[in-house]
Amino acid sequence: AGTAVVDGETLLDVLLELRNRTLSFQAECVPRSWMHRSEEAWRLLCQGLVSPAWGSATVDLTELLLELTFYGRPLPPPSVEALQASRQLILSQEGGLKEETRACYPDVPVCEELFLRLPLWESSAGSEEPGETRDQLLRWLFRVLRCYENEAHPQLLTVPGRSRGGGATG
C-alpha cells in the first residue's frame, strides 16, 4: 500500500463532490451504480474505513482504490507462486532491466510494459465489467500502484482507453 492517506471526513467530502459532479452531468467521476447512493450510505462507507479504537485513523488511498477495483471482479489477489514468478521475471534478463538496476531489487522501477508481462494472474482471469478488457484492468492497476509513488507529486489517474474528458481516445 502507498503512503498517501486521508481522514474519513476528507474522503467523504471528496467522494460526495465527485458524486455530485456525476449527478449534475459535469463529468463521469464515479460509477453510475454509485450515483444514486444516499449521502448516509457514503458516510457509512467512509466511517467504516477508519477505526481509531483499532489504530486506524486514516484511509490509505492506494489500498482503497485497489479494494474498489477488485470488488465484484473475478480477479483474486496474486498467489505466492505468482509473486515469486513475477520476481524471477523482474530479476532475469527477460525483464529488460539492466544488471545494475536489478541489483537494487526490490527497489527497482517497473514500467507499465513490464508490469503487463508479470505473471501475477492466470491469463484466464479477467473482469466482468462491460466493455472492459483484461489488459485495460491491468493497466488501471498499474496506474493505481504508480499514482502515489511520489507522494509530493501524485500522478493523475486516467481510465485506460478514455480521455480525461470522458470521450474515447481511439
C-alpha positions in Angstrom: 0.0 0.0 0.0 1.1 3.6 -0.6 1.7 6.4 1.9 -1.0 8.8 0.7 -3.6 8.9 3.4 -6.7 11.0 4.3 -9.0 11.0 7.2 -12.6 9.7 6.8 -14.2 13.1 6.7 -11.9 14.4 4.0 -12.6 11.3 2.0 -16.3 11.7 2.4 -16.1 15.3 1.2 -14.2 14.3 -1.9 -16.4 11.3 -2.7 -19.6 13.4 -2.3 -18.1 16.1 -4.6 -17.3 13.5 -7.2 -20.8 12.0 -6.9 -22.4 15.4 -7.2 -20.3 16.3 -10.3 -21.5 13.0 -11.8 -25.2 13.6 -10.9 -25.0 17.1 -12.4 -23.5 15.6 -15.7 -20.4 17.8 -15.3 -18.2 14.7 -15.6 -18.4 10.9 -15.0 -16.4 10.8 -11.8 -18.0 7.8 -10.0 -19.5 4.6 -11.5 -23.2 5.0 -12.4 -24.2 2.4 -10.0 -22.8 4.6 -7.2 -24.5 7.8 -8.3 -27.8 7.4 -6.5 -26.4 6.2 -3.2 -27.6 8.4 -0.4 -25.3 10.7 1.5 -25.7 8.4 4.5 -24.5 5.4 2.5 -21.4 7.4 1.5 -20.9 8.5 5.2 -21.2 4.9 6.4 -18.6 3.7 3.8 -16.1 6.4 4.9 -16.7 5.7 8.7 -16.2 2.0 8.1 -12.8 2.6 6.6 -11.4 4.1 9.8 -11.4 2.8 13.3 -9.4 5.0 15.7 -10.0 2.5 18.5 -8.1 -0.1 16.5 -5.3 2.3 15.5 -6.7 3.1 12.0 -7.4 6.8 11.9 -6.8 7.4 8.2 -7.6 5.8 4.9 -4.7 4.6 2.6 -5.8 5.8 -0.8 -3.9 3.2 -2.8 -5.4 0.4 -0.7 -8.9 1.9 -1.1 -8.6 2.2 -4.9 -7.3 -1.4 -5.1 -10.1 -2.7 -2.9 -12.7 -0.9 -5.0 -11.1 -2.3 -8.2 -11.1 -5.9 -7.0 -14.6 -5.7 -5.5 -17.0 -7.7 -7.6 -14.4 -8.8 -10.1 -13.2 -12.4 -10.6 -9.6 -11.3 -10.2 -8.3 -12.6 -6.8 -5.1 -11.3 -5.3 -2.0 -12.8 -6.8 -0.8 -16.1 -5.3 2.5 -16.6 -3.6 3.7 -18.6 -6.6 2.6 -15.8 -9.0 4.5 -13.3 -6.9 7.6 -15.5 -6.9 7.4 -16.0 -10.7 7.0 -12.2 -11.1 10.1 -11.6 -9.0 12.0 -14.1 -11.2 11.0 -12.2 -14.3 12.0 -8.9 -12.9 15.4 -10.3 -11.8 16.0 -12.0 -15.2 17.4 -10.5 -18.4 14.0 -11.2 -19.9 12.6 -8.5 -17.7 14.5 -5.9 -19.6 16.2 -4.2 -16.7 19.9 -3.5 -16.6 22.0 -5.6 -14.3 22.9 -2.7 -12.1 19.2 -1.9 -11.8 18.3 -5.5 -10.9 21.0 -5.4 -8.2 18.9 -2.8 -6.4 15.9 -5.2 -6.0 13.3 -4.7 -4.5 13.8 -1.0 -5.2 13.6 -1.3 -9.0 11.4 0.7 -11.3 8.7 -1.3 -13.0 7.4 0.3 -16.2 3.9 -0.4 -17.5 5.2 -2.7 -20.2 7.0 -4.9 -17.7 4.0 -4.8 -15.3 1.8 -6.2 -18.1 4.2 -9.1 -18.6 4.3 -10.1 -15.0 2.6 -13.4 -14.4 0.6 -12.1 -11.5 -2.7 -13.7 -12.7 -3.6 -16.6 -14.9 -4.4 -15.4 -18.4 -7.9 -16.7 -17.9 -8.5 -14.3 -15.0 -10.2 -11.1 -16.1 -13.0 -8.7 -15.4 -16.7 -8.9 -15.9 -17.2 -5.1 -16.4 -19.0 -4.4 -19.7 -16.6 -3.1 -22.3 -13.5 -3.7 -20.1 -10.7 -6.0 -21.3 -8.2 -7.8 -19.0 -5.5 -5.6 -20.5 -7.4 -2.4 -19.5 -7.8 -3.7 -16.0 -4.1 -4.5 -15.6 -3.2 -1.0 -17.0 -5.6 0.5 -14.4 -4.0 -1.5 -11.6 -0.5 -0.3 -12.7 -1.7 3.3 -12.7 -3.2 2.9 -9.2 0.0 1.5 -7.9 2.0 4.2 -9.5 -0.3 7.1 -8.6 1.2 7.9 -5.2 4.7 6.6 -5.9 5.9 10.1 -5.3 3.6 11.5 -2.6 4.7 15.1 -3.3 3.7 14.7 -6.9 0.8 12.3 -7.3 0.0 11.3 -10.8 -3.5 11.8 -12.2 -5.4 8.6 -12.6 -6.9 8.1 -16.1 -9.1 5.3 -17.3 -7.2 3.3 -20.0 -8.9 3.9 -23.3 -10.6 7.2 -22.3 -9.5 10.8 -22.5 -9.8 13.0 -19.4 -13.0 14.5 -20.8 -14.7 11.1 -20.8 -14.6 10.5 -24.6 -12.8 7.7 -26.3 -9.1 8.2 -27.1 -9.2 6.0 -30.1 
